């Protein structure tokens, strides 16, 4: 598969995830949830946006030298627009705090994705010192 065709095909995975995020953010909020449910939802934000960033980075791999940069930007813009979208859903509101929580996931994925293959490749390809 050539590079020109790779991005549209690989972009399907993060686009599907973006659709799922949109679907879940379109649901009405439950009132009076327990503290642990709130924590679980925030962890879901972190995990979801970490995965979104990683998927976009995968889609851009081989197309740009630093695929994490556009991946993180797309994920952050989507986090902002998703919160704006939630402000139109009854019983929901858009929250800058949630964008911050999403940004934690984006930052974590950016860190691990940017370190991942190159760090492992250096370790495997480094010569074994002789005694």
Buried (B, 14 or more C-beta within 10 A) or exposed (E): EEEEEBBEEBBEBBBEBBEEBBEEBEEEEEEEEEEEEEEEBBEBBBEBBBBBBBBBBBBBBEEEEEBBBBBBEBBBEBBBBBBEBBEEBEEBEBEEEBBEBBBBBBBBBBEBBBEEEEEEEEEEEEEEEEE
